Structure formats: structure tokens, C-alpha cells
Amino acid sequence: MQDSAMYLVLEPAVVTSLCPLLPAEAASDFSPQLCMQVPRHSAWIPQALDLAAYVGPSGDIAMTALENALIACVDDGDRLHDQTEWGEPLIEYDSWLNRRLAIALRGWGDIAEKKGSDPCSLQTLREMEELAEWACLTLHNRSRHLARERNWCPALDEAGALVMQQKQSRAWGRRWKKAVQDVAVRHRNLTTISPWDVFPRQKRADLRYADLLPLTRFADSLSFQRDVSISHWEVNDFKGFHERLSAIVRCNGGATLIAKQV
């Protein structure tokens, strides 16, 4: 079975933003480097953070250390946008415009295994969702902090100009400026999660862990990096896994989960 089959099943795909002023975008291209669907001519700084590395022998998570690591991912990614030579004018423009980060939050199945949690338990899913929401909110807050400290991504100004062109109203202009002050971000996109990461890595994929698939709804985009074996799956196992994931993608409310609504 080919991993590429997954993204074909999920088309058409979108990438979202936790900033309510920045709409979802169609992801019509596939990036082998990122192993995810992306908008055409888009510039991404990829990073990976193994959340399971912060789980101790007793199952407790080192939250302060993890928070510092999340903040460092945003800071490092922001710096790399300014240092990277993109080579193509359209991609370089997208880097300036959107400052996209693809911070892969990894190790969900490993966390459940380390903690000795039942992957089929609703309580396990709720605990993992709380961690996912906290991690995304930490990244989002850091991006907002950098927007206030340095400047927000220019995509917000571009979106504002389009609104003004359509509304032609001073009242709308004042409302937009107020909204930008309230919710502006430095990076249009921040997070990616691979649905394969709901399984403990470097093992045969145990379908019980597929009950953790709702975690993918917290990410701005999906990656398809796979570090588990599915050679023992039957065709119906593969089909059922993708159908569950597709249903989650279709129902994903995007930025409404965390971001303040305008």
C-alpha cells in the first residue's frame, strides 16, 4: 500500500489558520519534503517536536520544558524565514507574505503507550486532546507575541485591503484595524500532525490506536509521514482508517477551536 494513496483520498485538501482573519486555503500541490499537501508556490519552514520525549518514567509530562521547546520552535522558524534563500520569486514572496511554519507535533501514540493508557478509552482521547489544544495554543500565543513585538504577517494587510475594496466603508475599516490588533499573528500556519503518529512508532500499527485520530483536527495541516508498519493490515483495515480520517477532515471546524472570533 502506498502512503500517497492517503492524500489522494483526502482531496480536495485545505490548510487552515488559527487567526480568524485568514481564511483556509486550497492545498493543490504535494510537497515530498514536507510530506503534506500545500498551496501552490508556498514557503514553509518545517520542524519536528517529539512530544513523547517529554514524558517521564512515571507518565508525567514535563510541561515547562515542553512549553519552552514549543516557543523555541516558533522563534527558530521565524528566524529561518529571514535567513532562507528560497530560489524562486513566487515562493520567496509567499515567505514574506505568510511566514508559514510546519511544526510537526509527533509522538501521540508513544505518549499513550508510555503512560499505559488504553487507546480505546474516551478518557485517554480527552486527555490527549487537552494536550493538543494546549500545545497549539502555546504556539499560537507565541506567534501573536512576535506579531506585537515585530509585526504581523503581511497577509493580514492584503486581506484587509481586499475587505476595504469590497465594503468601501470607513466603519469596516475601523473594525478591521481593531480586529487585527486583537488577533494578529506573525505566522499564517503553525502546526501539522500526521495521522500515522497516533500509533506508537517503529512498530506494527495496532488499529486500537486509530481511536486517537480526532487529534488531527487540531493541526493547521496534515502530513503523511509514516514510521509504523501496516504490512499486516487487510484492505478493509486500510479503507476504514482512511474513511475515519476523511470524516474528521470534513468535520474539522478549523480556527473556531481556539482562536477568538471577530
Number of C-alpha atoms within 10 A of each C-alpha: 10 5 11 13 10 19 19 11 14 17 13 11 23 19 21 24 25 30 27 20 22 19 16 19 14 16 19 13 14 16 14 11 7 19 17 22 25 23 16 16 15 19 25 24 20 18 18 14 15 16 22 22 14 17 19 13 9 9 16 12 18 13 13 10 10 20 15 11 17 21 18 14 22 25 15 13 23 19 12 16 19 11 9 12 10 15 8 10 10 14 17 18 15 19 24 16 21 22 28 25 26 26 26 23 23 22 22 28 23 21 25 24 17 17 17 12 15 14 21 14 13 12 12 18 21 14 11 19 18 13 17 20 16 14 21 23 17 18 23 28 17 21 25 22 16 19 18 16 10 10 13 25 21 19 20 22 15 11 15 19 14 12 15 15 10 10 12 11 12 10 10 15 16 10 13 21 14 13 16 18 14 14 21 26 31 30 29 28 26 29 27 28 27 23 25 24 27 29 30 22 18 11 11 15 22 17 18 13 22 21 18 25 20 20 23 25 25 24 28 24 27 26 24 20 17 16 15 17 15 16 9 10 15 10 9 9 13 14 14 14 16 18 15 14 21 17 12 16 19 11 10 17 12 22 22 13 14 16 17 13 14 13
